[in-house]
Amino acid sequence: MQHLQRLLLLLLIGGVHHSKQGSKTDFPSNDYHTTNGFISTLLADIYRESPYNTIVLFISHPEEVFTQDITKINFPKMIMGKGHTGNLKQSFNSEIISIIVMPRRWEPELFKSLEDSLNFMWQTKILIIVEWNETPLGNLFKENILRASQKLRMTKLLLAFIATKEGKINSLYHLNPYPRYHWVLRTHVLEAFYPQYWRNMHQKSIIIFVEQSMPRVFLFLDSQGKLQMSGTWARLILLFAERFNGSLEMYNTPVLDKSTFYTRIAALMEQNLIDIPITFDSGNDGKWHLNSAPIEVIVASLMVPCPIPFNTRELYAMLLNFQFFSFIAISSLIFSTMHSLIEWIFAGLLDVWSFAINDKALPSVLGQSFIASKTPNLSLKLLYLLMFLNGLGISVEFVVRMRTLFTTPPYHKPIDSYDELNKSPLLSLATESIYTEPIYPIKNLVITNNSTFFQELRQSFNTSYGYYMTSSVWQTFKRQQQGLTDKIFCLYDNLTIKSSFSFAIRLQKDSEYKEPLDYLIHRVHELGLMDAWQTSTFSDMLKTKEISLLRSTASNRGPKVLMVEDLCSLWTIAATGWALSGFVFLMELAIGHRRQNLSID
């Protein structure tokens, strides 16, 4: 910037930004004649057609009449000479007009100053004024400008030839880059100074690269075996070629079922071998200025498996838990003690073990029948009534709880936050090309450079992982699960990785396709075509069997057969009972054998 300030003659003459109406400017309004200030008149007409904020003047001889005419204009301007360079992109937007004056000869040094100063702005309006007649030397001059502008991909260039003697414009030429760079003579006063020639590219070849990343782009073979392209982004580029009469040509023949992401074609873009890559770019490398207008404004989140119902094994574990057995044991102990105590007091029957385990108390607690005493007194009758009511209550509550759990089983706790995610054993999978550091650290994170592996796992609904997911791609997964009662994958607001960022197409530096592509992208969003294309793309993927609708098959299987592992809790209880019974049996044998030996002695 210091170099720019040193070598520029910066003339910012009072004036503020002019509105598009621009009716009050100090431009003269007379014919295009040098003696009457024809340049200012020409600039006024250009301004009325397409307003600009600043004039950047490139001259080699300040004393020229053309230069003096421009400097009299009351409009913000900047004057530069040979060898002067500066990055105007840092100080100005694209609403400028650059004027280069070459009165007598082709001056490559002056054009080089224009080239360097308009870096990343070569698509802005440029006016070249030359004091030549259309002689062979004049035609050579035109060819020099044509080659230079083609090299820099300039598209808005106006060439004015001025007769030396008459001082009038002999001819005005537009630069038309389609299908090849050539000059078009302006023949009518109502003709635009900078026509939008991109509206008809005359079948110019546009080199594209196709990234197979559904649902943005996917490839398939039609009924005739020809390779076809579908997807929301693919349809955008197909519409681009159709609307502006371009011809798409693939850089190489893509291979089906092979994903290729932007990081693999970055070198091709740097070498200008691809015009439009059909792949997403978020501008994370700081080169967002090379991107088209945003195609998607999305939210990146983590897609995790939805909570699933408890299985039969887990339901039995919930029923036959520690609380249930504790209640059975305590109730049995209380009634055994009361029954044994009453029999000891009123009947004189004493059995120490019956105070802990009574053959009448335990069955009653479980709601089973038992043999009552033959001569029960009033106390035992009341106790039997209490034992009956207690057993009935336990049985009814157990049956109701079992019926509720097995008909409408509860769900596991959802992984709906980063805390729950880090507590769970679930692995989170992402690719290097789309990985973004989340707002909270993820404990079990796996980053892979194999995009195909990532796509296959995600599209097969493999619940071994959670997956990085954008809101636009999520719509496809959501539609696939719309027939399921219990969804396989879910998206939660608390698992947002990055909110509100855009995806666009990376273009070449100063690409001539940026303006038409940006125009089309805005129109597509205005008309809601992206939403319609998403629906159509989903239908195409179903027809080509790239994806399938997931449907619940539980209703078609009939009643579920209980497996051995489903009754794990029952087997555990049975095994525990057998083990205790065997232990008590051995203890009784040992005690009886010892008593027998003592009686013999």
C-alpha positions as CSV (number, residue, x, y, z in Angstrom):
1,M,0.0,0.0,0.0
2,Q,2.9,2.4,0.7
3,H,4.2,1.7,-2.8
4,L,0.8,2.4,-4.2
5,Q,0.6,5.7,-2.4
6,R,4.1,6.7,-3.6
7,L,3.5,6.1,-7.3
8,L,-0.1,7.0,-7.7
9,L,-1.4,10.5,-8.3
10,L,-4.4,10.0,-6.1
11,L,-7.1,12.5,-6.9
12,L,-10.2,12.0,-4.8
13,I,-12.3,14.9,-5.9
14,G,-15.3,15.7,-3.7
15,G,-18.2,13.4,-4.3
16,V,-19.9,10.6,-2.7
17,H,-21.2,7.3,-3.9
18,H,-23.7,7.9,-6.7
19,S,-26.9,6.0,-6.7
20,K,-28.1,3.9,-9.6
21,Q,-30.4,6.7,-10.7
22,G,-27.3,8.9,-11.0
23,S,-29.2,11.8,-12.5
24,K,-27.1,14.5,-10.9
25,T,-23.5,14.1,-12.1
26,D,-21.1,16.6,-13.7
27,F,-20.8,14.6,-16.9
28,P,-21.4,16.7,-20.1
29,S,-24.0,15.4,-22.4
30,N,-22.8,16.1,-26.0
31,D,-21.6,14.1,-28.9
32,Y,-18.5,11.9,-28.9
33,H,-16.0,14.6,-30.1
34,T,-12.6,15.3,-28.6
35,T,-13.0,19.1,-28.8
36,N,-16.2,18.8,-26.8
37,G,-15.1,16.4,-24.2
38,F,-16.2,13.2,-25.8
39,I,-14.6,10.9,-23.2
40,S,-16.7,12.4,-20.4
41,T,-19.8,12.0,-22.5
42,L,-18.9,8.4,-23.2
43,L,-18.3,7.8,-19.6
44,A,-21.6,9.4,-18.7
45,D,-23.5,7.1,-21.1
46,I,-21.6,4.1,-19.6
47,Y,-22.5,5.3,-16.1
48,R,-26.2,5.5,-17.0
49,E,-26.1,2.0,-18.3
50,S,-24.1,0.5,-15.5
51,P,-23.2,2.8,-12.5
52,Y,-19.7,2.7,-11.1
53,N,-18.1,4.3,-8.0
54,T,-14.5,5.1,-9.1
55,I,-12.5,5.9,-12.3
56,V,-9.1,4.3,-12.5
57,L,-7.0,6.0,-15.2
58,F,-3.9,4.5,-16.7
59,I,-1.8,7.0,-18.8
60,S,1.7,7.4,-20.0
61,H,1.5,11.1,-21.1
62,P,-0.5,13.3,-18.7
63,E,-0.4,16.2,-21.2
64,E,-2.7,14.4,-23.6
65,V,-6.0,16.0,-24.3
66,F,-7.8,12.8,-23.5
67,T,-6.2,12.8,-20.0
68,Q,-7.1,16.4,-19.4
69,D,-10.6,15.8,-20.4
70,I,-11.0,13.0,-17.8
71,T,-9.3,14.9,-15.0
72,K,-11.9,17.7,-15.3
73,I,-14.7,15.2,-14.4
74,N,-16.0,15.8,-10.9
75,F,-15.9,12.2,-9.9
76,P,-13.7,10.0,-7.6
77,K,-10.7,8.9,-9.6
78,M,-7.3,7.4,-9.4
79,I,-4.5,8.1,-11.9
80,M,-1.7,5.6,-12.5
81,G,1.2,5.4,-14.9
82,K,3.8,2.9,-16.3
83,G,5.2,0.6,-13.8
84,H,2.7,1.6,-11.2
85,T,1.1,-1.4,-9.4
86,G,-1.2,-1.8,-6.5
87,N,-3.8,-4.3,-5.3
88,L,-7.1,-2.4,-6.0
89,K,-9.1,-5.4,-4.7
90,Q,-8.1,-4.4,-1.1
91,S,-9.6,-0.9,-1.5
92,F,-12.4,-1.1,-4.0
93,N,-15.3,-3.3,-4.9
94,S,-16.1,-4.4,-8.4
95,E,-18.0,-1.2,-9.3
96,I,-15.1,0.6,-10.9
97,I,-14.2,1.4,-14.5
98,S,-10.6,1.3,-15.6
99,I,-9.5,3.5,-18.5
100,I,-6.2,3.0,-20.3
101,V,-5.1,5.6,-22.8
102,M,-2.7,4.6,-25.6
103,P,-2.8,7.4,-28.1
104,R,0.0,6.4,-30.6
105,R,1.3,2.9,-30.0
106,W,0.8,-0.4,-28.2
107,E,2.4,0.0,-24.7
108,P,2.8,-3.4,-23.0
109,E,4.2,-1.8,-19.9
110,L,1.1,0.3,-19.4
111,F,-1.1,-2.8,-19.9
112,K,1.0,-4.7,-17.4
113,S,0.3,-2.0,-14.8
114,L,-3.4,-2.6,-15.6
115,E,-3.0,-6.3,-15.2
116,D,-1.2,-6.1,-11.9
117,S,-3.5,-3.5,-10.4
118,L,-6.7,-5.4,-11.3
119,N,-5.6,-8.7,-9.9
120,F,-8.7,-10.6,-9.0
121,M,-10.7,-7.8,-10.7
122,W,-10.2,-8.6,-14.4
123,Q,-13.9,-9.0,-14.9
124,T,-14.6,-5.3,-14.1
125,K,-15.4,-2.7,-16.8
126,I,-12.3,-1.6,-18.9
127,L,-12.2,1.1,-21.6
128,I,-9.2,1.4,-23.9
129,I,-8.8,4.6,-25.9
130,V,-6.4,4.7,-28.9
131,E,-5.7,7.5,-31.4
132,W,-5.4,5.2,-34.4
133,N,-7.1,4.6,-37.7
134,E,-8.1,1.1,-38.6
135,T,-5.0,0.5,-40.7
136,P,-3.0,-2.7,-40.6
137,L,-1.1,-1.3,-37.6
138,G,-4.4,-0.6,-36.0
139,N,-5.5,-4.2,-36.6
140,L,-2.3,-5.4,-35.1
141,F,-3.0,-3.3,-32.1
142,K,-6.4,-4.9,-31.8
143,E,-4.8,-8.4,-32.0
144,N,-2.4,-7.4,-29.2
145,I,-5.2,-6.4,-26.9
146,L,-7.2,-9.5,-27.9
147,R,-4.3,-11.8,-26.9
148,A,-3.7,-10.0,-23.7
149,S,-7.3,-9.9,-22.6
150,Q,-7.8,-13.6,-23.5
151,K,-4.8,-14.5,-21.3
152,L,-6.3,-12.6,-18.4
153,R,-9.9,-13.8,-19.1
154,M,-11.2,-10.2,-19.4
155,T,-14.8,-10.1,-20.5
156,K,-15.9,-6.4,-20.1
157,L,-13.7,-4.5,-22.4
158,L,-14.6,-1.6,-24.7
159,L,-12.1,-0.4,-27.4
160,A,-12.5,3.1,-28.8
161,F,-10.7,4.1,-32.0
162,I,-10.3,7.9,-32.5
163,A,-9.5,9.6,-35.7
164,T,-6.5,11.8,-35.4
165,K,-7.6,14.6,-37.5
166,E,-11.4,14.7,-37.1
167,G,-11.2,14.1,-33.4
168,K,-14.2,11.8,-33.5
169,I,-14.7,8.1,-32.6
170,N,-14.2,6.1,-35.7
171,S,-15.5,2.9,-34.1
172,L,-16.3,1.2,-30.8
173,Y,-15.6,-2.5,-30.3
174,H,-16.9,-4.9,-27.7
175,L,-14.9,-7.8,-26.6
176,N,-16.9,-11.1,-27.0
177,P,-15.2,-14.1,-25.3
178,Y,-17.7,-16.7,-26.7
179,P,-17.1,-19.1,-28.2
180,R,-13.6,-17.6,-29.0
181,Y,-12.2,-14.2,-28.1
182,H,-13.1,-11.8,-30.9
183,W,-14.1,-8.2,-31.5
184,V,-17.7,-7.1,-32.2
185,L,-18.3,-3.7,-33.8
186,R,-20.8,-1.5,-32.0
187,T,-23.2,-0.5,-34.8
188,H,-26.2,1.0,-33.0
189,V,-26.5,3.8,-30.4
190,L,-28.9,1.8,-28.3
191,E,-26.5,-1.1,-28.2
192,A,-25.1,-1.9,-24.7
193,F,-21.5,-0.8,-24.1
194,Y,-20.8,-4.0,-22.1
195,P,-23.2,-6.6,-23.4
196,Q,-23.7,-9.7,-21.3
197,Y,-22.3,-12.1,-23.9
198,W,-22.4,-14.9,-21.4
199,R,-26.1,-15.3,-22.0
200,N,-25.1,-17.1,-25.2
201,M,-21.8,-18.9,-25.1
202,H,-22.3,-20.4,-28.6
203,Q,-21.6,-24.0,-27.4
204,K,-18.2,-23.1,-25.9
205,S,-16.6,-26.1,-24.3
206,I,-16.7,-26.0,-20.5
207,I,-14.4,-28.5,-18.7
208,I,-16.1,-29.9,-15.6
209,F,-15.1,-32.4,-13.0
210,V,-17.7,-34.5,-11.3
211,E,-17.5,-35.5,-7.7
212,Q,-19.7,-38.3,-6.7
213,S,-21.2,-37.1,-3.4
214,M,-24.8,-37.9,-3.1
215,P,-27.3,-36.2,-3.1
216,R,-25.4,-33.3,-4.7
217,V,-24.1,-35.4,-7.5
218,F,-24.5,-39.0,-8.4
219,L,-23.9,-40.9,-11.6
220,F,-25.9,-43.8,-13.1
221,L,-26.3,-45.7,-16.4
222,D,-29.6,-45.2,-18.2
223,S,-31.5,-47.9,-20.1
224,Q,-29.2,-47.5,-23.1
225,G,-26.1,-47.9,-21.0
226,K,-25.1,-44.2,-21.2
227,L,-23.6,-42.4,-18.3
228,Q,-26.0,-39.8,-16.8
229,M,-25.6,-37.3,-14.1
230,S,-28.2,-36.3,-11.5
231,G,-28.2,-34.5,-8.1
232,T,-29.0,-31.0,-7.0
233,W,-25.6,-29.5,-7.9
234,A,-25.4,-31.6,-11.1
235,R,-28.7,-30.2,-12.2
236,L,-27.5,-26.7,-11.5
237,I,-24.6,-27.1,-13.9
238,L,-26.7,-28.9,-16.5
239,L,-29.1,-25.9,-16.3
240,F,-26.1,-23.6,-16.6
241,A,-25.1,-25.2,-19.9
242,E,-28.6,-25.3,-21.2
243,R,-29.6,-21.8,-20.2
244,F,-26.4,-20.1,-21.5
245,N,-25.8,-22.4,-24.5
246,G,-22.6,-24.0,-23.3
247,S,-21.2,-27.4,-24.0
248,L,-20.1,-29.5,-21.0
249,E,-17.0,-31.7,-21.3
250,M,-15.7,-33.9,-18.6
251,Y,-12.1,-33.6,-17.6
252,N,-11.9,-37.4,-17.4
253,T,-14.5,-40.2,-17.5
254,P,-15.7,-40.8,-14.0
255,V,-15.9,-44.2,-12.5
256,L,-19.2,-45.3,-10.9
257,D,-19.1,-45.9,-7.1
258,K,-15.9,-43.9,-6.7
259,S,-16.0,-40.7,-4.7
260,T,-13.5,-38.0,-5.4
261,F,-13.4,-34.9,-3.1
262,Y,-12.1,-31.4,-3.8
263,T,-8.7,-32.0,-2.1
264,R,-7.8,-34.4,-4.9
265,I,-8.4,-31.9,-7.7
266,A,-6.9,-28.8,-6.1
267,A,-3.8,-29.2,-8.3
268,L,-5.9,-29.4,-11.4
269,M,-7.7,-26.1,-10.5
270,E,-4.3,-24.4,-9.9
271,Q,-3.2,-25.5,-13.3
272,N,-6.5,-24.2,-14.9
273,L,-7.3,-27.6,-16.3
274,I,-10.9,-27.5,-15.0
275,D,-13.4,-24.7,-15.5
276,I,-16.2,-25.8,-13.1
277,P,-15.7,-28.6,-10.6
278,I,-19.0,-30.0,-9.4
279,T,-17.8,-30.2,-5.8
280,F,-18.4,-28.3,-2.7
281,D,-16.0,-25.8,-1.1
282,S,-16.4,-23.8,2.1
283,G,-13.5,-21.5,1.7
284,N,-11.7,-22.8,4.8
285,D,-8.4,-22.3,3.0
286,G,-9.0,-18.5,2.9
287,K,-9.6,-18.5,-0.9
288,W,-13.3,-17.8,-0.6
289,H,-13.0,-15.0,-3.1
290,L,-12.4,-17.7,-5.8
291,N,-15.8,-19.3,-5.0
292,S,-19.1,-18.8,-6.7
293,A,-22.1,-17.4,-4.9
294,P,-23.2,-19.8,-2.0
295,I,-25.3,-22.7,-3.2
296,E,-26.0,-24.1,0.2
297,V,-26.2,-22.4,3.6
298,I,-26.1,-25.3,6.0
299,V,-25.6,-26.5,9.5
300,A,-23.0,-29.2,10.2
301,S,-24.1,-31.6,12.9
302,L,-23.3,-35.1,14.2
303,M,-25.8,-37.8,13.2
304,V,-26.1,-40.4,15.9
305,P,-28.1,-43.6,16.3
306,C,-31.6,-43.0,17.7
307,P,-32.5,-44.5,21.1
308,I,-33.7,-48.1,20.7
309,P,-36.3,-49.9,22.8
310,F,-35.1,-52.3,25.5
311,N,-34.9,-55.9,24.3
312,T,-36.5,-58.9,26.0
313,R,-33.4,-59.7,28.0
314,E,-33.2,-56.2,29.3
315,L,-36.9,-56.1,30.1
316,Y,-36.6,-59.2,32.2
317,A,-33.7,-57.7,34.0
318,M,-35.8,-54.6,34.7
319,L,-38.6,-56.8,36.1
320,L,-36.5,-59.1,38.2
321,N,-34.3,-56.5,39.7
322,F,-32.8,-56.1,43.1
323,Q,-35.7,-54.1,44.4
324,F,-38.2,-56.8,43.4
325,F,-36.2,-59.6,45.1
326,S,-35.6,-57.4,48.2
327,F,-39.3,-56.9,48.5
328,I,-40.0,-60.6,48.2
329,A,-37.3,-61.5,50.7
330,I,-38.4,-59.0,53.3
331,S,-42.1,-59.9,53.0
332,S,-41.3,-63.6,53.2
333,L,-39.1,-63.0,56.3
334,I,-41.8,-61.0,58.1
335,F,-44.6,-63.5,57.4
336,S,-42.3,-66.5,58.2
337,T,-41.4,-64.9,61.6
338,M,-45.0,-64.1,62.4
339,H,-46.3,-67.5,61.4
340,S,-43.6,-69.4,63.3
341,L,-44.0,-67.2,66.4
342,I,-47.8,-67.8,66.5
343,E,-47.4,-71.6,66.2
344,W,-44.7,-71.6,68.9
345,I,-46.8,-69.5,71.3
346,F,-50.2,-71.2,70.8
347,A,-49.3,-74.7,69.6
348,G,-45.9,-75.2,71.1
349,L,-44.3,-76.0,67.7
350,L,-40.8,-74.7,67.4
351,D,-38.7,-74.9,64.3
352,V,-35.8,-72.4,64.2
353,W,-35.4,-72.5,60.4
354,S,-39.1,-71.7,59.9
355,F,-38.5,-68.2,61.4
356,A,-36.4,-67.5,58.3
357,I,-38.0,-69.6,55.6
358,N,-41.5,-70.8,56.1
359,D,-43.3,-73.2,53.6
360,K,-46.5,-71.1,54.0
361,A,-45.1,-67.6,53.9
362,L,-42.9,-67.7,50.7
363,P,-45.6,-69.2,48.4
364,S,-48.2,-66.7,49.7
365,V,-45.8,-63.8,48.9
366,L,-45.4,-65.1,45.4
367,G,-49.2,-65.4,45.0
368,Q,-49.1,-69.3,45.1
369,S,-51.3,-71.6,47.1
370,F,-50.1,-73.3,50.3
371,I,-51.5,-75.8,52.9
372,A,-52.9,-74.0,55.9
373,S,-52.7,-75.3,59.4
374,K,-55.4,-77.9,60.3
375,T,-56.4,-76.1,63.5
376,P,-55.7,-72.4,62.9
377,N,-56.7,-70.0,65.6
378,L,-57.9,-66.5,65.0
379,S,-54.4,-65.0,64.8
380,L,-53.4,-67.4,62.1
381,K,-56.6,-66.7,60.1
382,L,-55.9,-63.0,60.2
383,L,-52.3,-63.7,59.2
384,Y,-53.4,-65.8,56.3
385,L,-55.7,-63.0,55.1
386,L,-52.8,-60.5,55.2
387,M,-50.5,-63.0,53.4
388,F,-53.2,-63.4,50.7
389,L,-53.7,-59.7,50.2
390,N,-49.9,-59.1,50.1
391,G,-49.4,-61.9,47.5
392,L,-52.3,-60.6,45.4
393,G,-50.9,-57.1,45.4
394,I,-47.4,-58.3,44.4
395,S,-48.8,-60.5,41.6
396,V,-51.1,-57.9,40.1
397,E,-48.4,-55.2,40.2
398,F,-45.9,-57.6,38.6
399,V,-48.3,-58.7,35.8
400,V,-49.3,-55.1,35.0
401,R,-45.7,-53.9,34.9
402,M,-44.7,-56.9,32.7
403,R,-47.5,-56.2,30.3
404,T,-46.7,-52.5,30.1
405,L,-43.0,-53.2,29.5
406,F,-43.5,-55.8,26.9
407,T,-46.2,-54.1,24.9
408,T,-44.7,-50.6,25.0
409,P,-41.1,-51.1,26.0
410,P,-39.1,-48.0,27.1
411,Y,-36.2,-46.5,25.2
412,H,-32.6,-46.2,26.0
413,K,-31.4,-42.7,26.9
414,P,-30.8,-40.7,23.7
415,I,-27.3,-39.4,22.8
416,D,-28.6,-35.8,22.5
417,S,-25.6,-33.8,23.8
418,Y,-21.8,-33.9,23.8
419,D,-21.8,-35.0,27.4
420,E,-23.9,-38.0,26.6
421,L,-21.8,-38.7,23.5
422,N,-18.6,-38.7,25.5
423,K,-20.2,-41.0,28.1
424,S,-21.3,-43.5,25.5
425,P,-18.9,-46.0,23.7
426,L,-20.1,-44.7,20.3
427,L,-17.4,-43.7,17.8
428,S,-17.8,-40.6,15.7
429,L,-16.6,-40.8,12.1
430,A,-15.6,-38.0,9.8
431,T,-13.4,-37.5,6.7
432,E,-10.5,-35.2,6.5
433,S,-12.1,-33.1,3.7
434,I,-15.2,-32.2,5.8
435,Y,-13.9,-32.3,9.3
436,T,-14.4,-29.2,11.4
437,E,-13.4,-28.8,15.0
438,P,-16.6,-29.0,17.0
439,I,-17.5,-26.5,19.7
440,Y,-17.0,-29.2,22.4
441,P,-14.3,-31.9,22.2
442,I,-15.4,-35.4,21.1
443,K,-13.8,-38.2,23.0
444,N,-14.2,-41.1,20.5
445,L,-13.5,-39.4,17.2
446,V,-12.2,-41.2,14.1
447,I,-11.0,-39.2,11.1
448,T,-10.4,-41.1,7.9
449,N,-9.0,-40.1,4.5
450,N,-11.0,-42.8,2.8
451,S,-14.1,-41.0,1.5
452,T,-15.6,-44.1,-0.1
453,F,-15.4,-46.0,3.1
454,F,-17.1,-43.1,4.9
455,Q,-19.9,-42.9,2.3
456,E,-20.6,-46.6,2.3
457,L,-20.9,-46.9,6.0
458,R,-23.1,-43.8,6.3
459,Q,-25.4,-44.8,3.4
460,S,-25.8,-48.3,4.7
461,F,-27.1,-46.9,8.1
462,N,-24.3,-48.6,10.0
463,T,-25.0,-47.8,13.7
464,S,-21.5,-48.6,14.8
465,Y,-20.6,-44.9,14.3
466,G,-22.0,-41.4,14.5
467,Y,-21.3,-39.4,11.3
468,Y,-20.6,-35.8,10.4
469,M,-23.7,-34.6,8.5
470,T,-24.8,-31.4,6.8
471,S,-28.4,-30.3,7.0
472,S,-28.9,-30.7,3.2
473,V,-27.7,-34.3,3.1
474,W,-29.7,-35.1,6.2
475,Q,-32.9,-34.5,4.2
476,T,-32.2,-37.6,2.2
477,F,-31.6,-39.8,5.3
478,K,-34.7,-38.4,6.9
479,R,-36.8,-39.3,3.9
480,Q,-35.4,-42.8,3.8
481,Q,-36.6,-43.3,7.4
482,Q,-40.0,-41.8,7.0
483,G,-41.7,-45.3,6.9
484,L,-40.0,-46.4,10.2
485,T,-41.7,-46.2,13.6
486,D,-38.4,-46.4,15.3
487,K,-35.9,-44.2,13.4
488,I,-32.3,-45.5,13.0
489,F,-30.5,-42.1,13.0
490,C,-31.4,-38.8,14.6
491,L,-30.1,-35.3,14.5
492,Y,-30.1,-33.2,17.7
493,D,-29.7,-29.4,18.0
494,N,-27.2,-29.9,20.9
495,L,-24.9,-31.9,18.6
496,T,-24.3,-29.0,16.2
497,I,-20.7,-28.8,15.0
498,K,-20.8,-25.6,13.0
499,S,-23.8,-23.4,12.4
500,S,-24.7,-21.4,9.3
501,F,-21.8,-21.7,6.9
502,S,-21.9,-21.9,3.1
503,F,-20.9,-24.3,0.4
504,A,-20.0,-23.0,-3.1
505,I,-18.1,-24.1,-6.2
506,R,-14.4,-23.2,-6.4
507,L,-13.6,-21.5,-9.7
508,Q,-10.4,-20.5,-11.4
509,K,-8.9,-17.1,-10.7
510,D,-10.9,-14.4,-12.4
511,S,-13.0,-17.0,-14.1
512,E,-15.3,-15.8,-16.9
513,Y,-18.0,-18.2,-15.6
514,K,-18.3,-16.5,-12.2
515,E,-20.8,-13.8,-13.2
516,P,-23.2,-16.1,-15.1
517,L,-23.0,-18.8,-12.5
518,D,-23.7,-16.4,-9.7
519,Y,-26.6,-15.0,-11.6
520,L,-28.0,-18.5,-12.1
521,I,-27.5,-19.5,-8.5
522,H,-29.5,-16.5,-7.3
523,R,-32.3,-17.1,-9.7
524,V,-32.4,-20.8,-8.7
525,H,-32.8,-19.9,-5.1
526,E,-35.4,-17.2,-5.9
527,L,-37.5,-19.8,-7.7
528,G,-37.1,-22.5,-5.1
529,L,-35.6,-24.9,-7.6
530,M,-33.1,-26.4,-5.1
531,D,-36.0,-27.7,-3.0
532,A,-37.7,-29.2,-6.1
533,W,-34.4,-30.7,-7.2
534,Q,-33.9,-32.4,-3.8
535,T,-37.2,-34.1,-4.2
536,S,-36.5,-35.1,-7.8
537,T,-33.0,-36.3,-6.9
538,F,-34.4,-38.5,-4.1
539,S,-36.8,-40.0,-6.6
540,D,-34.0,-40.6,-9.1
541,M,-31.9,-42.3,-6.4
542,L,-34.8,-44.6,-5.6
543,K,-35.3,-45.5,-9.2
544,T,-31.7,-46.3,-9.8
545,K,-31.6,-48.2,-6.5
546,E,-28.8,-46.0,-5.2
547,I,-30.9,-45.9,-2.0
548,S,-34.0,-47.6,-0.7
549,L,-36.8,-46.7,1.6
550,L,-36.4,-48.3,5.0
551,R,-39.6,-50.1,6.2
552,S,-40.4,-51.8,9.4
553,T,-40.7,-55.6,9.1
554,A,-41.7,-56.4,12.7
555,S,-45.4,-56.5,11.8
556,N,-44.8,-59.1,9.0
557,R,-42.9,-61.5,11.2
558,G,-45.7,-62.3,13.6
559,P,-45.1,-63.1,17.3
560,K,-41.5,-63.1,18.3
561,V,-40.1,-66.4,19.5
562,L,-38.2,-66.1,22.8
563,M,-34.6,-67.1,22.4
564,V,-32.3,-68.6,25.1
565,E,-30.5,-65.3,25.5
566,D,-33.9,-63.5,26.1
567,L,-34.4,-65.5,29.3
568,C,-31.0,-64.8,30.6
569,S,-32.4,-63.4,33.9
570,L,-34.5,-66.5,34.4
571,W,-31.6,-68.8,33.8
572,T,-29.5,-66.8,36.2
573,I,-32.2,-67.1,38.9
574,A,-32.6,-70.8,38.3
575,A,-28.9,-71.4,38.4
576,T,-28.6,-69.4,41.6
577,G,-31.4,-71.3,43.2
578,W,-29.9,-74.6,42.1
579,A,-26.5,-73.6,43.5
580,L,-28.1,-72.6,46.8
581,S,-30.1,-75.7,47.0
582,G,-27.1,-77.8,46.3
583,F,-25.1,-76.0,48.9
584,V,-27.8,-76.4,51.5
585,F,-28.2,-80.1,50.6
586,L,-24.4,-80.7,51.1
587,M,-24.5,-78.8,54.4
588,E,-27.4,-80.9,55.6
589,L,-25.6,-84.1,54.7
590,A,-22.4,-82.9,56.5
591,I,-24.4,-81.9,59.6
592,G,-26.4,-85.2,59.6
593,H,-23.2,-87.3,59.1
594,R,-21.5,-85.4,62.0
595,R,-24.5,-86.0,64.3
596,Q,-24.5,-89.7,63.4
597,N,-20.9,-90.0,64.3
598,L,-21.4,-88.2,67.6
599,S,-24.3,-90.5,68.6
600,I,-22.2,-93.6,67.9
601,D,-19.4,-92.3,70.1
